[in-house]
Amino acid sequence: MTPADPPAKEVALVHCRTYDEEQVYAAVERAVGLLGGVGAFVPRGCRVLLKPNLLMGAESRQAVTTHPAVVKAVARLLAEHGCTVVIADSPGAGTRYTRRNLERAYERSGFTGAAAIPGVSLSTATSSKTVPFPEGEVMKRFSIIDAALDADAIVVVSKAKTHLFTGYSGAVKNLFGVIPGLEKPVFHARFRDPQEFARMLLDLNTLVHPALHIMDAIVGMEGDGPMSGSPRPIGAVLAGANATAVDIVTSRLMGMDPADIGTIRSAAERGWVSPDFREVGVIGDDPGAVTVSDFRKASTHPSAPAVPFLNRQILPFLQRRGTEIRPTPVPDPERCTGCGRCARACPVAAISIEEGRAVIDESSCIRCYCCHEMCENRAIGLRQGLAGKLLSSLLK
């Protein structure tokens, strides 16, 4: 595995407003065809890792995972190209990376049907290796699941979602799933600032360098994603070789300014894209027809200051306060079942289970929201502190 330069920045966009499997397949086939066809990205007959957004598994109607119709469509397209397709992911930080948990996540997400396609299988292997990466700007080695290391090519199939910690979860963020499950908290502990976490994700994408990205933006997630938001129809399938370009176009469909997304901003800092993103082109259908201007952002998403003076003076001071600005996760004792997943996910051991309920030590909490992300019962709420309330009052 050797790093590659960021690929071309052209993104194909095809309207698709239903998860009917044949219509989804037609949309995926057309999107990839607009870019030259699947053969432009993966050699015929090679072994391909198809990397969906699995998180820890959820019903497709919740918009937590890549929809199974999109996973099946991409798997079918690759299989028809003569490839051997392995669908694999490592569940989220609070889930143990075991065969049983993988099988459960695949079943819950509806991915098991993809294995009925000739040449397609679901990986239940849980082995991984440490890969040195001296070229990394902030990370010099990564633990990578063997399913990614053994593949001749990687195709990422993402879901358009909001995210409490990173603001947006798309193509670049989805590759975090090649890190073994319970090793993910280590990264949150080390990269506590969202922007530093974004730089780490760019290092990971540079090392692993997927050949192709497909985005499920037929229905996205708005609000406090990536687990506890709400489904919101968008109506598009996107494809591109460049993860940042795909994220730029997708975030705009979600009514976001790409410059507010940490991974996109970091890509511009590295010179991968210009600050105004002018070189990112869209081919296919009109993005304006599926742009959702009132897409509800995560509670932690930044807004533009109403007064320039505040931007120059007060806002930078507050931003330097770090975690004090961001909302504090707070367990709801009525919803909490004491399952312990949040405690396992917490990178700084700030959560304990006492008398069958989760308790968070606010003085130790780093506001990474792994607990919120991993809670199936939506038992982790958010409470804004004084500094955050002051900042919110200064913003539009």
C-alpha positions in Angstrom: 0.0 0.0 0.0 1.6 3.3 -1.1 0.2 6.8 -0.9 -1.2 8.4 -4.1 -1.8 11.9 -5.2 -5.4 13.2 -4.9 -7.2 12.2 -8.1 -9.3 14.2 -10.5 -11.9 16.5 -9.0 -14.9 15.9 -11.4 -18.0 14.6 -9.6 -21.0 12.9 -11.4 -24.4 13.6 -10.0 -27.6 11.7 -10.9 -31.0 12.4 -9.6 -32.6 9.4 -7.8 -35.5 9.9 -5.3 -36.3 6.3 -4.5 -34.6 3.2 -3.1 -36.2 0.9 -5.7 -33.3 -1.4 -6.4 -33.4 -1.2 -10.2 -33.7 2.6 -10.2 -30.8 2.8 -7.8 -28.7 0.5 -10.0 -29.5 2.6 -13.0 -28.5 5.8 -11.2 -25.2 4.3 -9.9 -24.4 2.8 -13.4 -25.1 6.2 -15.0 -23.0 8.1 -12.5 -20.0 5.9 -12.8 -20.5 5.8 -16.6 -20.3 9.6 -16.8 -16.8 9.3 -15.3 -15.7 6.7 -17.9 -17.2 3.5 -16.4 -16.1 1.2 -13.7 -13.1 0.1 -15.7 -11.6 3.6 -15.4 -11.2 3.0 -11.7 -10.7 -0.8 -11.0 -9.1 -3.4 -13.3 -11.3 -6.2 -14.5 -11.1 -9.3 -12.3 -9.4 -7.7 -9.3 -10.3 -8.1 -5.6 -12.3 -5.0 -4.4 -13.2 -4.0 -0.9 -16.6 -2.3 -0.9 -16.5 -0.1 2.2 -20.0 1.1 3.3 -21.0 3.3 6.2 -22.0 0.6 8.7 -21.4 2.4 12.0 -22.8 -0.4 14.2 -25.8 -1.4 12.1 -29.3 0.1 11.9 -32.5 -0.3 9.9 -32.2 1.4 6.6 -35.2 3.7 7.3 -33.2 5.4 10.0 -30.6 6.8 7.4 -27.8 5.8 9.7 -26.0 3.5 7.3 -25.5 3.4 3.6 -28.8 2.1 2.2 -28.6 -1.6 1.2 -30.0 -0.8 -2.2 -27.0 1.4 -2.9 -24.6 -1.2 -1.5 -26.1 -3.9 -3.7 -26.0 -1.7 -6.8 -22.3 -0.9 -6.4 -21.5 -4.6 -5.6 -23.5 -5.7 -8.7 -21.7 -3.2 -10.9 -18.3 -4.4 -9.7 -19.3 -8.1 -10.0 -20.5 -7.6 -13.5 -17.0 -6.1 -14.3 -15.6 -9.5 -13.2 -14.4 -8.3 -9.8 -14.4 -10.3 -6.6 -16.2 -8.0 -4.1 -15.8 -8.2 -0.4 -18.0 -5.9 1.7 -16.3 -5.0 5.0 -16.3 -2.4 7.7 -15.3 -2.1 11.3 -18.2 -1.0 13.6 -18.1 2.2 15.6 -16.0 2.9 18.6 -18.3 1.4 21.2 -18.7 -1.9 19.5 -16.3 -4.8 19.9 -14.8 -5.8 16.6 -16.0 -9.5 16.6 -17.5 -11.8 14.0 -20.8 -11.9 15.9 -21.1 -8.1 16.0 -20.2 -7.8 12.3 -22.9 -10.4 11.4 -25.4 -8.6 13.5 -24.6 -5.2 12.0 -24.8 -6.6 8.4 -28.2 -8.2 9.2 -29.6 -5.0 10.8 -28.4 -2.8 8.0 -29.9 -5.1 5.3 -26.5 -5.9 3.7 -26.8 -9.6 3.8 -28.8 -9.6 0.6 -25.8 -8.3 -1.3 -24.0 -11.6 -0.6 -26.5 -13.3 -2.9 -24.9 -11.6 -5.9 -22.4 -14.0 -7.5 -18.9 -12.9 -6.7 -19.9 -10.8 -3.6 -19.3 -11.8 0.0 -19.5 -10.2 3.5 -16.3 -10.2 5.5 -16.5 -11.3 9.1 -12.7 -11.4 9.6 -11.5 -9.1 12.4 -7.8 -9.1 11.9 -5.7 -6.0 11.3 -2.1 -4.8 10.9 -0.2 -1.7 11.8 1.0 0.1 8.6 3.8 2.7 8.9 3.1 6.0 7.2 6.1 8.3 7.6 4.7 10.8 5.0 1.7 11.5 7.3 1.4 15.1 8.4 -0.1 14.3 11.8 -0.2 10.5 11.9 2.8 8.3 11.2 1.2 4.8 11.5 -2.3 3.4 11.3 -3.9 0.1 12.3 -5.9 -1.1 9.2 -8.3 -4.0 8.9 -6.9 -6.8 6.7 -9.9 -6.6 4.4 -8.6 -3.2 3.2 -4.9 -4.3 3.1 -5.7 -7.4 1.1 -7.8 -5.6 -1.6 -6.5 -4.7 -5.0 -8.8 -1.6 -5.0 -11.2 0.0 -2.5 -14.5 1.5 -3.4 -16.1 3.6 -0.7 -19.9 3.8 -0.5 -20.8 6.7 1.9 -23.9 8.2 3.4 -24.7 11.9 3.4 -25.0 12.8 7.1 -24.4 15.4 9.7 -22.0 14.7 12.5 -21.8 16.3 16.0 -18.0 16.2 16.1 -16.9 16.8 12.5 -20.1 18.7 11.3 -20.4 16.4 8.3 -19.9 12.7 7.7 -19.2 11.8 4.1 -16.6 10.3 1.8 -13.4 11.3 3.7 -14.9 10.5 7.2 -16.3 7.1 6.0 -12.8 5.7 5.6 -12.3 5.9 9.4 -14.1 2.6 9.4 -11.0 0.8 8.2 -9.6 1.4 11.7 -10.5 -1.5 14.0 -13.5 -0.7 16.3 -12.1 -0.3 19.8 -8.9 1.4 18.5 -11.0 4.4 17.3 -11.2 6.0 20.8 -7.4 6.3 20.8 -7.7 8.7 17.8 -10.3 10.8 19.6 -8.2 11.0 22.6 -5.2 12.1 20.6 -7.0 14.4 18.2 -9.4 16.2 20.4 -9.8 19.3 18.2 -12.1 18.6 15.2 -9.6 20.3 12.9 -6.8 18.1 14.0 -9.0 15.1 13.7 -9.8 16.2 10.1 -6.0 16.3 9.3 -5.7 12.8 10.6 -8.5 11.6 8.3 -6.7 13.2 5.4 -3.6 11.3 6.3 -5.6 8.1 6.4 -7.2 8.8 3.0 -3.8 9.5 1.5 -2.4 6.2 2.8 -5.4 4.0 1.8 -6.4 6.0 -1.3 -9.7 4.5 -2.5 -10.2 4.2 -6.3 -13.8 5.4 -6.3 -16.3 7.0 -4.1 -20.1 6.6 -4.4 -22.4 8.8 -2.2 -25.8 7.7 -1.1 -27.6 11.1 -1.0 -31.0 9.8 -1.9 -32.0 10.2 1.8 -29.5 11.9 4.1 -29.4 12.5 7.8 -30.0 15.9 9.3 -29.7 17.2 12.9 -27.5 15.5 15.5 -25.9 12.8 13.4 -24.3 10.4 12.7 -26.7 8.2 14.8 -29.4 10.3 16.4 -30.4 12.7 13.6 -33.5 12.4 11.3 -33.8 11.2 7.8 -34.2 13.9 5.2 -34.8 13.3 1.4 -32.2 14.8 -0.9 -32.6 12.8 -4.1 -29.1 12.1 -5.6 -26.4 9.6 -6.2 -22.9 11.0 -6.6 -19.7 9.4 -7.8 -16.1 10.6 -8.0 -12.5 9.5 -7.6 -11.7 12.4 -5.3 -13.2 12.1 -1.8 -12.9 15.8 -1.1 -14.6 16.8 -4.3 -17.4 14.4 -3.6 -17.8 15.9 -0.1 -17.7 19.5 -1.5 -20.6 18.8 -3.8 -22.6 16.7 -1.2 -22.2 19.3 1.6 -23.6 21.9 -0.8 -26.6 19.7 -1.4 -27.1 19.7 2.3 -27.1 23.5 2.5 -23.6 23.7 4.1 -20.7 25.9 3.2 -17.9 23.5 2.3 -15.4 25.8 4.0 -17.1 25.0 7.3 -16.2 21.3 7.0 -12.9 20.4 8.7 -11.7 17.8 6.2 -12.5 20.1 3.2 -10.8 23.1 4.9 -7.7 20.9 5.7 -7.6 19.7 2.1 -7.5 23.4 0.9 -4.7 24.1 3.4 -2.7 21.2 1.9 -3.3 22.6 -1.6 -5.5 19.7 -2.7 -8.2 22.1 -3.7 -8.3 25.9 -4.0 -10.0 27.8 -1.2 -12.9 28.7 -3.4 -13.2 25.1 -4.8 -13.5 26.4 -8.3 -11.8 23.4 -9.9 -14.5 21.0 -8.6 -16.9 20.3 -11.5 -20.3 18.6 -11.6 -21.4 16.6 -14.5 -24.8 14.9 -15.1 -28.0 16.3 -13.5 -28.6 19.7 -12.1 -27.4 19.9 -8.4 -29.7 22.9 -7.8 -32.8 20.7 -8.3 -31.8 18.5 -5.3 -30.2 21.1 -3.0 -31.9 21.3 0.4 -31.2 24.8 1.6 -32.9 24.3 5.0 -31.1 21.0 5.8 -30.9 21.0 9.6 -27.2 21.0 10.8 -25.8 19.4 13.9 -26.0 21.4 17.1 -22.3 21.9 17.0 -22.1 23.2 13.5 -20.5 26.7 13.2 -22.4 29.7 11.8 -21.1 33.0 10.4 -20.7 35.8 12.9 -23.3 38.6 12.5 -20.8 41.4 13.2 -17.3 41.4 11.6 -15.8 42.9 14.8 -16.9 39.9 16.8 -15.3 37.7 14.2 -12.0 39.5 14.6 -12.0 39.8 18.4 -14.4 37.8 20.5 -15.0 34.7 18.4 -11.3 33.7 18.2 -11.0 34.1 22.0 -14.0 31.8 22.5 -12.8 29.3 20.0 -9.5 29.0 21.9 -11.5 27.9 24.9 -11.9 24.5 23.0 -14.2 22.0 24.6 -15.8 24.7 26.8 -17.7 26.0 23.8 -19.1 22.7 22.6 -22.2 21.2 24.3 -21.7 18.6 27.1 -23.2 15.2 26.6 -25.7 14.3 29.3 -27.3 10.9 29.9 -31.0 10.6 30.2 -31.7 8.3 33.1 -35.2 7.5 31.6 -33.7 6.2 28.4 -30.4 4.8 29.5 -30.3 1.0 29.9 -26.8 0.8 31.3 -25.5 -1.3 28.4 -22.0 0.2 28.8 -21.4 0.9 25.1 -20.8 4.6 25.8 -18.3 3.8 28.5 -16.4 1.5 26.0 -16.5 4.2 23.4 -15.2 7.0 25.6 -11.5 7.7 24.7 -10.7 9.3 28.1 -12.7 6.9 30.4 -15.0 9.8 31.5 -18.1 7.5 31.7 -18.9 4.9 34.3 -22.0 2.8 34.8 -23.4 3.4 38.3 -26.6 1.7 39.5 -27.4 0.6 36.0 -27.1 4.0 34.4 -24.4 6.0 32.6 -22.7 8.8 34.5 -20.4 11.3 32.8 -17.5 13.1 34.5 -17.9 16.5 32.9 -14.5 17.7 34.0 -12.8 14.8 32.0 -15.2 14.9 29.0 -13.5 16.1 25.8 -16.8 16.5 23.8 -15.9 14.0 21.1 -19.5 12.7 21.2 -18.5 9.1 20.8 -21.0 8.3 23.5 -23.8 10.1 21.7 -22.9 8.4 18.4 -22.8 4.9 19.9 -26.1 5.1 21.9 -28.8 3.1 20.2 -31.4 4.3 22.7 -30.7 8.0 22.1 -30.1 8.3 25.8 -27.3 10.9 25.5 -28.6 14.5 25.2 -26.6 17.7 24.9 -26.4 20.7 27.3 -24.9 23.9 26.2 -22.5 25.7 28.7 -22.2 29.4 29.4 -19.4 30.0 26.9 -21.3 28.1 24.2 -24.5 30.1 24.9 -22.5 33.3 24.7 -21.0 32.3 21.4 -24.5 31.3 20.1 -25.9 34.7 21.0 -23.2 36.3 18.9 -23.8 34.2 15.8 -26.6 34.3 13.3 
